[in-house]
Amino acid sequence: MFKSLRGYFSNDVSIDLGTANTLIYVRDKGIVLNEPSVVAIRDEPSRGGKTIVAVGAEAKSMLGRTPGHITAVRPMKDGVIADFTYTEAMLQYFIKKVHGNRFLPASPRVLVCVPYGSTQVERRAIKESAEGAGARAVYLIDEPMAAAVGAGLPVHEPRGSMVLDIGGGTSEVAVISLNGIVYAASARIGGDRFDEAIVNYVRRNYGILIGEATAERIKMEIGSAYPGQQVREISVKGRNLSEGVPRSFTLNSNEILEALQEPLQGIVGAVKQALEQTPPELGADVADRGIVLTGGGALLKDIDKLLMEETGLPVLIAEDPLTCVARGGGRILELSQEHPGSFGLQ
Amino acid sequence: MTQGEELVETSSSQAVSTVTVLPVLTPPGGRLRAARELQGLPLDQVVSALRVEKKLLEAMEANRFEVFDAPVYARGYLRQYAKFLGLSVEDMLAEFDGLSSLPVAPTHVPLTSAAPAFRDWSGVKTAAKFALLLLAVLGSLFWWRGHNVNPVSVAVPVAARVVASPVDGPVPMPAKDPVADSANSADTPSAGGPPAGAVDAPSLSPVSSGATPAQPTANPLANPAANAPAEPSVESGSMAVPSVVDAALGAKTQSSVAAGLVIDVRGDSWVGVFSSTGERQVYGMQHAGQSRTISGRGPWRVVLGKADRVRVTFNGQQVTAGPEYRRGDLVSYHIDATGRVY
């Protein structure tokens, strides 16, 4: 109620509703929120059922460490909503946090970046979730387009630009020209699959079970996509499956490289597929300019080198790749006000 | 001393020694070239390692970064080249930012901007919304004030409620302004005649006598007889009563209405009016043009043979019976002292 009135007291925001992290960009302020997409729920039937205990970084610290009546869940999976209720609650919390405590609850215009491969049902769920969180108007934009604009690619030119956004749940590759997507593909491979691959590798080769948080730490510290001259090591702890007791062991970067081969080949395959499907003129432009990497996956060591070797094209990593999508969304929101219809917001 | 530090020192010393000969060695391009030459790397080897066109590498070494389409490419290739040569990426980017000939950042203005300029109405819309909001608030304030003023100052409705009307004898009149009273006394009949009724509100009306002084603002509904032609016969008790001026309101002219039950016959019809005791007040065939007035408070029972030809008024207000009291042309109902039909 009174959303339009409350809108005068709200800032328009761009949300990168990611599987791993949610980022919010506010006009003239930049990235104001970067928190994990995790919600902790307490289930106590005697006290009115399920209640939300924590959201974001606080909830992430509870992942895998909760007692029976508390569950830490990630409401987003593969780039789309897995749990509508908790996504809405999480968005509500983030929007409120961005606007602070005010007399009138915030009701901003919200642009949400969605994976290119998401279905209409998934898009509608995201839209309704944002509306339920208090947004007075919700626009959706494809993540590759937002990533390209956020990375600073000249997408408005009649020349091809290729962007590869490796997120937590999906990897999106797109060829963009004249503010439109010429070709795009979305593979449901991302940072989560890397973590999963590491967990499986350790269980298979060491007979030790490690948690997702440990796997993520291994990936960030010694993970690599291409063999390097230097071999790095890390000492981690997990539960020995045969003995049932915690054990410490050491992993090196070559082992992690081996563990990550499967998801990495999936991403390389998607890029090669995109290059095959790109019209020749635009393909030539891409060969001249190179492929720009964005998203948290771009921070994996030597992933640019891997793609360079596999495709034979120059590969660049955008500056601050983690925030490209959110920043691009914010820029698109501004441009759409100045030039309505330029990006075809839904 | 590390290898990186040695490299930086060597390259800077070389740049100083050849600064007059090779101006291209100014950073960051000069440092790139110096580092590459120091490592003995031919440009073709860098091309094959970075998959970058040779002309772009040469442009970078000559600080001609404007050949790139956008800063993202210039900075991206510079970062890669520096990383490949083992130079500090941050230092190189800082030197790059200090250059004057930088590629222009994309504005993302769509090609359709050549179309007629979009006029931004958002400011006007915002102002209009605030103006409407302000009007609504002011309107609410006025409305609130209008409903909270002293009730004495509010005009009393014309159709006032009848509270008492004794059949016989004088009725105490409400207090009147002496001036107004004396002004009206010339037109007022003798006090011996019983008035048709007294009202608690200053709306006191005579019966259709045709002579109704001091009724300049008479409501047609409240005083239908005033608009009707002069009636020939008047029952006892019906008389002209002047309008009463309310002393509290000060010269507030009120309308006059017919008192008691008045039956105007427009066409031949059988009419019966019975008192509460069953006494016949009117009974028999009445002819067109006749008018009968029954004073008193009622209740009465009224029976009309041809209801459409007879008009019944009580204290100046027309009595209308609903269809539930009608059987064909005949209408039969009761009317009480407040004019309620039942």
HADDOCK unambig.tbl for C-alpha pairs under 7 A between the chains (distance, minus, plus):
assign (segid A and resid 151 and name CA) (segid B and resid 72 and name CA) 6.92 0.50 0.50
assign (segid A and resid 152 and name CA) (segid B and resid 72 and name CA) 5.86 0.50 0.50
assign (segid A and resid 152 and name CA) (segid B and resid 106 and name CA) 6.79 0.50 0.50
assign (segid A and resid 153 and name CA) (segid B and resid 70 and name CA) 6.76 0.50 0.50
assign (segid A and resid 153 and name CA) (segid B and resid 72 and name CA) 6.60 0.50 0.50
assign (segid A and resid 154 and name CA) (segid B and resid 70 and name CA) 6.61 0.50 0.50
assign (segid A and resid 154 and name CA) (segid B and resid 106 and name CA) 5.16 0.50 0.50
assign (segid A and resid 154 and name CA) (segid B and resid 108 and name CA) 6.57 0.50 0.50
assign (segid A and resid 155 and name CA) (segid B and resid 108 and name CA) 6.71 0.50 0.50
assign (segid A and resid 156 and name CA) (segid B and resid 108 and name CA) 5.22 0.50 0.50
assign (segid A and resid 156 and name CA) (segid B and resid 109 and name CA) 6.61 0.50 0.50
assign (segid A and resid 156 and name CA) (segid B and resid 110 and name CA) 5.70 0.50 0.50
assign (segid A and resid 312 and name CA) (segid B and resid 51 and name CA) 6.65 0.50 0.50
assign (segid A and resid 313 and name CA) (segid B and resid 51 and name CA) 5.84 0.50 0.50
assign (segid A and resid 314 and name CA) (segid B and resid 50 and name CA) 6.36 0.50 0.50
assign (segid A and resid 314 and name CA) (segid B and resid 51 and name CA) 5.01 0.50 0.50
assign (segid A and resid 314 and name CA) (segid B and resid 52 and name CA) 5.95 0.50 0.50
assign (segid A and resid 316 and name CA) (segid B and resid 76 and name CA) 5.36 0.50 0.50
assign (segid A and resid 316 and name CA) (segid B and resid 77 and name CA) 6.90 0.50 0.50
assign (segid A and resid 317 and name CA) (segid B and resid 76 and name CA) 6.45 0.50 0.50
assign (segid A and resid 318 and name CA) (segid B and resid 72 and name CA) 6.86 0.50 0.50
assign (segid A and resid 318 and name CA) (segid B and resid 76 and name CA) 6.89 0.50 0.50
assign (segid A and resid 342 and name CA) (segid B and resid 110 and name CA) 6.11 0.50 0.50
